[in-house]
Amino acid sequence: MGKTVNSSANIRSKTGYSVLVTGAAGFVRTHISAILKRHDDCVLGLDNFNNYYDPTLEGLVKFCWKKVPFSEKDRTDQPTSLYIATKKAGEEITHMYNHIYGLSLTGLRFFTVYGPWGRPDMADFFFTKDILKRKPIPIFESGNHWTIACDFTYIDDVVKGCLGALDTTEKSTGSGGTRKRGCTV
């Protein structure tokens, strides 16, 4: 079932950091790894290439879903998809490691990240395709006919934020910290 790691690399970099990047094949972390390498950091990438969901099942759920995507009355502490549940579980595991082992950990949340090497199933690709075909872009509304908005974040801005979090030497409580180097992308 599981695989055992029998040995690991002793990674050292004379000019930068040694960084383990988990989920390294993902959109955001691919960009982060590339920038870290450009900064002469030694990067060890780790990923699991198994799908966490069946795309055909996801399409069926979307086809059958009659509810407006979300409303002000929806609870935010109960994940509405497997993907969101994995993010929530990661946050809970992080809190546990902080509590039990005293590890100083930082969590970052991104919303609809777009840019080069992006996934073709994301909104910006659908919007572009519809615009090129001169098709209207659907706008979702709540039950009160309020337009439902979504934030979009360019990948370089996300990478700058991640590098900024990585380069903080002191535990930050939202008030900032001391950086070891700039976050030029």
C-alpha positions, 0 to 999 in steps of 0.5 A: 500500500504505502512506500517506505523511504529508505534514504534521502538526499542531504541537500545543501546550498552554499548561496541559498536555502534548502527547500522541500516543496510538497505538491511540487507538480502543482500550478503554484508550486511549480512557479515557486520552485522555478523562482527558488532555483533562480535564486540559487536555492536547492529545491527538493520537489515532492508530489503524488500524481494520483487524482484526488477526484474523478473528473466525470463524477465532478461533471455529473455533480455540476450538471445535477446541482440546482443550488446557487453556488453560495449565499451569505447564509451558507456555513463557512466551516463545513467544506462544500467539496472534496478539494475544499475539505482537503484544504481545511484538513491541511489547516487543522493538521497544521494547527495540531503540529503547532500545538503539539510540537511548537512548530511555527507554520504559515498557511496561505490561501489563494483565490482563482490563481491564473497565469502561464502554465495554468490549468485549462479547467479554470475560469480564465480559460473558459472566459477567454474561450467564450470571448473568442467565440463571441459567447456571453460569459455567465454571471452568477447571481444570488437569490437577491439578484446580487452579482456573485464576485470572485477574486482572481490573483496573478501567479507572480503575486502569489509567488511573491507572497509565498517567498515573503512568507518563506523569508520571514525570520520571526513568527508573524501574527499578522504584523509582519516580520523581518525579511532575509532578502527581497521577493523579486520574481 
